[in-house]
Amino acid sequence: MIRIISITASFFLAGYLFFVSFLFAEKRPEKACEEIMIAVKDSLNKHFVNERDILDLLKRADMNPLHKPMNHINTESIEKELMNNQMIANVEVYKTPSGKIKLEIEQKLPILRVISGGGSYYVDNKGSAMPVSSRYVAHVPVASGNIEKELALNDLYKFALFLQDNDFWNSQIGQIYVRSDSEVELIPTVGNHRIVLGTLDEFEEKLDNLQLFYKQAIPKIGWEKYGIINLKYKDQIVCTKK
């Protein structure tokens, strides 16, 4: 009998504790977001977006998490909203146990500036277009002339990637010009001449031949003898005197 009473009392005690804990949980206020922490990577080198820009984007979308209950904040929705900005390459948003929302922003990396009848924009290192900034100018090669967006985001993008990875040509090529016949001319930073590349097909081989010409011929004849160096013919370099 005593054992039955003890077991019954234990059940009542357990039920009472469960009820009390549930009651207090219902009355306990939901924890709200106390602070937004925003880290923009490469902010010292690139200034496409800053903390104020991110906050403004969230406010316009009515997604500012500050003072909102933490369990009502959808971090994935915030990430998707910020990724609509063409200056941003990647976003990570997460919650902390102390009631903060942290945002890590990665800016896009431009590798080419395009100026044409279709507008002015950058091409980034992933092959997508991004707008120019009113507050920051990236020091990248400039492509101008008759440039359709398809050319910019494909062949010119591949050429710009090559320049980015090649120290010599990255410093030597100052401007890229696309003629109306779709042939490409390069304006070097050293020497008063133009380089006729022709099409962008096999551009690496063409530039290898030109680099060899620079090493072997330029020390003997100097930079000023030729006005045009033509690489458009396979395995040939045709030079035109000034």
C-alpha positions as MATLAB code, in Angstrom:
seq = 'MIRIISITASFFLAGYLFFVSFLFAEKRPEKACEEIMIAVKDSLNKHFVNERDILDLLKRADMNPLHKPMNHINTESIEKELMNNQMIANVEVYKTPSGKIKLEIEQKLPILRVISGGGSYYVDNKGSAMPVSSRYVAHVPVASGNIEKELALNDLYKFALFLQDNDFWNSQIGQIYVRSDSEVELIPTVGNHRIVLGTLDEFEEKLDNLQLFYKQAIPKIGWEKYGIINLKYKDQIVCTKK';
ca = [
       0.000    0.000    0.000;
       2.807    2.386    0.957;
       4.549    1.497   -2.355;
       1.393    2.349   -4.342;
       1.047    5.702   -2.530;
       4.731    6.469   -3.193;
       4.413    5.708   -6.915;
       1.214    7.783   -7.136;
       2.887   10.704   -5.366;
       5.826   10.487   -7.764;
       3.462   10.699  -10.747;
       1.695   13.730   -9.257;
       5.044   15.416   -8.507;
       6.315   14.804  -12.025;
       3.097   16.147  -13.484;
       3.244   19.203  -11.245;
       6.860   19.947  -12.254;
       5.983   19.567  -15.950;
       2.995   21.891  -15.575;
       5.026   24.526  -13.706;
       7.873   24.444  -16.224;
       5.371   24.726  -19.108;
       3.615   27.614  -17.380;
       6.845   29.558  -16.867;
       7.978   28.807  -20.431;
       4.742   30.280  -21.726;
       5.178   33.427  -19.646;
       8.913   33.860  -20.384;
       9.373   36.599  -23.061;
      10.983   35.526  -26.323;
      14.623   36.589  -26.655;
      15.010   39.454  -29.115;
      17.924   40.343  -31.382;
      20.127   42.713  -29.385;
      22.723   43.568  -32.018;
      23.558   43.174  -35.719;
      27.197   42.480  -36.459;
      28.256   43.051  -40.087;
      31.664   42.073  -41.463;
      32.441   43.057  -45.061;
      35.454   41.137  -46.331;
      38.204   43.065  -48.156;
      36.616   46.324  -47.058;
      40.037   48.032  -46.968;
      40.789   47.131  -50.589;
      37.325   47.300  -52.127;
      34.552   49.720  -51.300;
      31.573   48.478  -53.278;
      29.391   47.902  -50.200;
      29.707   48.875  -46.552;
      27.814   48.318  -43.312;
      25.443   51.222  -43.964;
      24.561   49.820  -47.408;
      23.693   46.437  -45.878;
      21.479   47.980  -43.211;
      19.707   50.129  -45.801;
      19.033   47.061  -47.959;
      17.518   45.220  -45.005;
      15.376   48.190  -43.973;
      13.984   48.659  -47.486;
      13.053   44.967  -47.569;
      11.558   45.204  -44.041;
      14.023   42.535  -42.912;
      16.056   44.396  -40.308;
      16.338   41.816  -37.478;
      17.165   44.276  -34.682;
      14.778   43.938  -31.682;
      12.799   41.172  -33.400;
      12.304   37.814  -31.606;
      15.190   35.518  -32.507;
      12.912   32.605  -33.386;
      11.060   34.846  -35.869;
      14.240   35.786  -37.782;
      14.777   33.786  -40.976;
      18.491   33.890  -41.765;
      18.022   32.195  -45.158;
      15.576   34.891  -46.277;
      18.075   37.582  -45.292;
      20.808   35.837  -47.284;
      18.585   35.579  -50.377;
      17.597   39.234  -50.149;
      21.193   40.469  -49.887;
      22.335   38.213  -52.733;
      20.063   40.233  -55.036;
      22.623   43.021  -54.779;
      24.967   42.872  -57.782;
      27.942   44.036  -55.722;
      27.775   41.030  -53.390;
      29.357   37.653  -54.151;
      28.351   35.698  -51.056;
      26.471   36.143  -47.762;
      26.396   34.097  -44.569;
      23.934   34.998  -41.810;
      23.714   33.202  -38.484;
      22.440   33.607  -34.921;
      24.493   33.568  -31.714;
      23.343   32.244  -28.318;
      23.821   35.746  -26.878;
      21.080   37.206  -29.092;
      23.092   38.657  -31.957;
      22.745   38.311  -35.710;
      26.040   38.082  -37.577;
      26.384   38.822  -41.286;
      29.527   38.001  -43.251;
      29.556   39.725  -46.651;
      31.920   38.899  -49.509;
      32.158   41.539  -52.224;
      32.511   40.705  -55.897;
      35.984   40.880  -57.438;
      36.052   42.819  -60.729;
      38.695   41.822  -63.282;
      37.613   43.874  -66.307;
      35.934   47.227  -66.950;
      33.761   47.395  -70.064;
      32.899   50.705  -71.702;
      30.763   50.397  -74.805;
      27.569   51.529  -76.461;
      25.745   48.998  -74.279;
      26.842   50.790  -71.119;
      29.624   50.762  -68.585;
      30.057   47.866  -66.166;
      32.546   45.464  -64.631;
      32.987   41.763  -65.295;
      33.805   39.862  -62.109;
      36.015   36.805  -61.579;
      32.981   34.489  -61.829;
      31.997   35.763  -65.270;
      29.005   37.899  -64.300;
      28.361   41.593  -64.865;
      28.369   44.038  -61.977;
      27.585   47.766  -62.002;
      30.177   50.472  -61.557;
      30.325   52.206  -58.208;
      30.012   55.929  -57.540;
      32.403   55.646  -54.605;
      35.098   53.261  -55.849;
      36.996   52.646  -59.086;
      38.703   49.263  -59.481;
      42.093   49.342  -61.203;
      41.532   46.646  -63.826;
      42.071   46.461  -67.603;
      39.588   48.485  -69.642;
      37.828   47.050  -72.700;
      36.103   49.453  -75.071;
      34.711   49.549  -78.591;
      32.133   47.313  -80.231;
      31.401   44.996  -77.287;
      28.233   42.962  -76.918;
      27.524   41.580  -73.464;
      27.871   37.992  -74.681;
      31.437   38.742  -75.808;
      32.217   40.500  -72.519;
      30.985   37.619  -70.356;
      32.642   34.887  -72.406;
      35.768   35.507  -74.516;
      36.775   38.796  -72.883;
      36.136   37.292  -69.448;
      38.528   34.406  -70.235;
      41.103   36.877  -71.532;
      40.793   38.995  -68.371;
      41.253   35.886  -66.212;
      44.455   35.134  -68.119;
      45.717   38.676  -67.523;
      44.897   38.429  -63.832;
      47.019   35.280  -63.470;
      49.925   36.505  -65.624;
      52.050   39.177  -63.964;
      53.846   40.227  -67.146;
      50.798   40.714  -69.365;
      48.691   42.098  -66.533;
      51.152   44.959  -66.167;
      51.789   45.310  -69.931;
      48.218   45.443  -71.286;
      46.593   48.750  -70.455;
      43.555   48.693  -72.714;
      41.593   46.306  -74.926;
      39.789   47.628  -77.978;
      37.245   45.619  -79.996;
      36.896   46.877  -83.565;
      33.704   46.836  -85.624;
      34.968   43.711  -87.441;
      35.236   41.989  -84.006;
      39.032   41.888  -84.130;
      40.857   42.878  -80.965;
      43.618   45.422  -80.511;
      45.689   45.788  -77.358;
      47.204   49.033  -76.136;
      50.355   48.322  -74.085;
      51.529   50.386  -71.134;
      55.141   50.292  -72.400;
      55.984   51.275  -75.964;
      54.152   53.529  -78.391;
      52.609   50.815  -80.564;
      49.387   48.876  -81.058;
      49.087   45.092  -80.881;
      46.636   43.563  -83.354;
      45.533   40.318  -81.758;
      42.876   39.456  -84.331;
      40.269   37.199  -82.766;
      40.665   35.947  -79.220;
      41.190   32.396  -80.495;
      44.516   30.960  -79.258;
      45.384   34.268  -77.596;
      47.831   32.616  -75.197;
      49.948   31.250  -78.054;
      49.897   34.633  -79.788;
      51.057   36.423  -76.658;
      53.770   33.812  -76.034;
      55.136   34.588  -79.498;
      54.987   38.315  -78.789;
      56.778   37.918  -75.459;
      59.553   36.034  -77.229;
      59.733   38.860  -79.802;
      60.012   41.397  -76.988;
      62.917   39.494  -75.425;
      64.843   38.910  -78.647;
      64.123   41.923  -80.868;
      63.228   44.895  -78.689;
      66.659   45.103  -76.970;
      68.210   45.488  -80.438;
      65.719   47.766  -82.205;
      64.009   49.559  -79.300;
      60.337   50.207  -78.567;
      59.885   53.119  -80.988;
      60.605   51.502  -84.379;
      57.221   49.873  -84.992;
      53.751   51.387  -84.792;
      51.792   48.163  -85.249;
      52.643   44.604  -84.208;
      50.245   42.168  -85.851;
      49.692   38.723  -84.297;
      46.567   37.683  -86.204;
      48.392   35.301  -88.567;
      49.268   31.907  -87.116;
      52.911   31.608  -85.992;
      53.758   34.959  -87.538;
      54.483   38.440  -86.258;
      54.051   41.171  -88.849;
      55.429   44.552  -87.857;
      54.636   47.889  -89.443;
      57.142   50.707  -89.112;
      56.023   54.113  -87.960;
];
